[in-house]
Amino acid sequence: MRLSAAAYAVLLTALVGSSALADGDQQYFIAMRAPDVDPTPRYVSVGVSQTDDQSVAMTVCDGNTYYLTPDDAATVNAALSYNNTVQLQVAPVGGSAQTSSVVCLIQASP
């Protein structure tokens, strides 16, 4: 059985959960935390489409590509290189990063 593109997108969205393919009612964040140092996570906002400001692409744990500002990409890459816990999170548009839900774990701190 071959799925149409629309059926595949629906299936992929169901499998992934809160996917960037779903709809524009979501906003995405990357949360970073060094458990031994950071009592609370640091967040950067990521976009589902490239803009002039968010021009650095990053494909993460849900298989989707998100876009970050160059400074935010450097922050995330530094967190990854220091073995921080890094995760993709989602919230309804207008929600805060602090109340966002985890989509998937990009990297766990050892």
Contacts in CASP RR format, 6 or more apart in sequence:
PFRMAT RR
TARGET T0000
AUTHOR 0000-0000-0000
METHOD contacts of the structure
MODEL  1
MRLSAAAYAVLLTALVGSSALADGDQQYFIAMRAPDVDPTPRYVSVGVSQ
TDDQSVAMTVCDGNTYYLTPDDAATVNAALSYNNTVQLQVAPVGGSAQTS
SVVCLIQASP
3 11 0 8 1.000
9 21 0 8 1.000
12 19 0 8 1.000
12 21 0 8 1.000
13 19 0 8 1.000
13 21 0 8 1.000
13 22 0 8 1.000
16 62 0 8 1.000
16 63 0 8 1.000
16 64 0 8 1.000
16 103 0 8 1.000
17 62 0 8 1.000
17 103 0 8 1.000
18 26 0 8 1.000
18 90 0 8 1.000
18 101 0 8 1.000
18 103 0 8 1.000
19 62 0 8 1.000
19 64 0 8 1.000
20 26 0 8 1.000
20 28 0 8 1.000
20 47 0 8 1.000
20 48 0 8 1.000
20 62 0 8 1.000
20 64 0 8 1.000
20 65 0 8 1.000
20 66 0 8 1.000
21 64 0 8 1.000
24 48 0 8 1.000
24 93 0 8 1.000
25 92 0 8 1.000
25 93 0 8 1.000
26 90 0 8 1.000
26 91 0 8 1.000
26 92 0 8 1.000
26 93 0 8 1.000
27 45 0 8 1.000
27 47 0 8 1.000
27 90 0 8 1.000
27 91 0 8 1.000
27 92 0 8 1.000
27 93 0 8 1.000
27 94 0 8 1.000
27 95 0 8 1.000
27 100 0 8 1.000
28 45 0 8 1.000
28 46 0 8 1.000
28 47 0 8 1.000
28 48 0 8 1.000
28 66 0 8 1.000
28 88 0 8 1.000
28 89 0 8 1.000
28 90 0 8 1.000
28 103 0 8 1.000
29 43 0 8 1.000
29 44 0 8 1.000
29 45 0 8 1.000
29 46 0 8 1.000
29 88 0 8 1.000
29 89 0 8 1.000
29 90 0 8 1.000
29 91 0 8 1.000
29 97 0 8 1.000
29 100 0 8 1.000
30 43 0 8 1.000
30 44 0 8 1.000
30 46 0 8 1.000
30 60 0 8 1.000
30 66 0 8 1.000
30 68 0 8 1.000
30 72 0 8 1.000
30 76 0 8 1.000
30 86 0 8 1.000
30 87 0 8 1.000
30 88 0 8 1.000
30 89 0 8 1.000
30 106 0 8 1.000
31 41 0 8 1.000
31 42 0 8 1.000
31 43 0 8 1.000
31 86 0 8 1.000
31 87 0 8 1.000
31 89 0 8 1.000
31 97 0 8 1.000
31 100 0 8 1.000
31 102 0 8 1.000
32 38 0 8 1.000
32 41 0 8 1.000
32 42 0 8 1.000
32 43 0 8 1.000
32 44 0 8 1.000
32 75 0 8 1.000
32 76 0 8 1.000
32 79 0 8 1.000
32 84 0 8 1.000
32 85 0 8 1.000
32 86 0 8 1.000
33 40 0 8 1.000
33 41 0 8 1.000
33 42 0 8 1.000
33 84 0 8 1.000
33 85 0 8 1.000
33 109 0 8 1.000
34 79 0 8 1.000
34 82 0 8 1.000
34 84 0 8 1.000
34 85 0 8 1.000
34 109 0 8 1.000
35 85 0 8 1.000
35 109 0 8 1.000
38 84 0 8 1.000
42 75 0 8 1.000
42 79 0 8 1.000
43 89 0 8 1.000
43 97 0 8 1.000
43 98 0 8 1.000
43 100 0 8 1.000
44 68 0 8 1.000
44 69 0 8 1.000
44 72 0 8 1.000
44 75 0 8 1.000
44 76 0 8 1.000
45 72 0 8 1.000
45 97 0 8 1.000
46 54 0 8 1.000
46 58 0 8 1.000
46 66 0 8 1.000
46 67 0 8 1.000
46 68 0 8 1.000
46 72 0 8 1.000
46 88 0 8 1.000
47 54 0 8 1.000
47 66 0 8 1.000
47 67 0 8 1.000
47 68 0 8 1.000
48 64 0 8 1.000
48 66 0 8 1.000
48 67 0 8 1.000
49 67 0 8 1.000
50 57 0 8 1.000
50 67 0 8 1.000
51 67 0 8 1.000
53 69 0 8 1.000
54 67 0 8 1.000
54 68 0 8 1.000
54 69 0 8 1.000
54 72 0 8 1.000
55 67 0 8 1.000
55 69 0 8 1.000
55 70 0 8 1.000
56 67 0 8 1.000
56 68 0 8 1.000
56 69 0 8 1.000
56 70 0 8 1.000
56 72 0 8 1.000
56 73 0 8 1.000
57 65 0 8 1.000
57 66 0 8 1.000
57 67 0 8 1.000
58 65 0 8 1.000
58 66 0 8 1.000
58 67 0 8 1.000
58 68 0 8 1.000
58 73 0 8 1.000
58 76 0 8 1.000
59 65 0 8 1.000
59 66 0 8 1.000
60 66 0 8 1.000
60 88 0 8 1.000
60 104 0 8 1.000
60 106 0 8 1.000
61 87 0 8 1.000
61 88 0 8 1.000
61 103 0 8 1.000
61 104 0 8 1.000
61 105 0 8 1.000
61 106 0 8 1.000
62 88 0 8 1.000
62 103 0 8 1.000
62 104 0 8 1.000
66 88 0 8 1.000
68 76 0 8 1.000
76 86 0 8 1.000
79 86 0 8 1.000
80 86 0 8 1.000
80 106 0 8 1.000
80 107 0 8 1.000
83 107 0 8 1.000
83 109 0 8 1.000
83 110 0 8 1.000
84 107 0 8 1.000
84 109 0 8 1.000
85 105 0 8 1.000
85 107 0 8 1.000
85 108 0 8 1.000
85 109 0 8 1.000
86 105 0 8 1.000
86 106 0 8 1.000
86 107 0 8 1.000
87 102 0 8 1.000
87 103 0 8 1.000
87 104 0 8 1.000
87 105 0 8 1.000
87 106 0 8 1.000
88 102 0 8 1.000
88 103 0 8 1.000
88 104 0 8 1.000
88 106 0 8 1.000
89 97 0 8 1.000
89 100 0 8 1.000
89 101 0 8 1.000
89 102 0 8 1.000
89 103 0 8 1.000
90 100 0 8 1.000
90 101 0 8 1.000
90 103 0 8 1.000
91 97 0 8 1.000
91 99 0 8 1.000
91 100 0 8 1.000
91 101 0 8 1.000
END
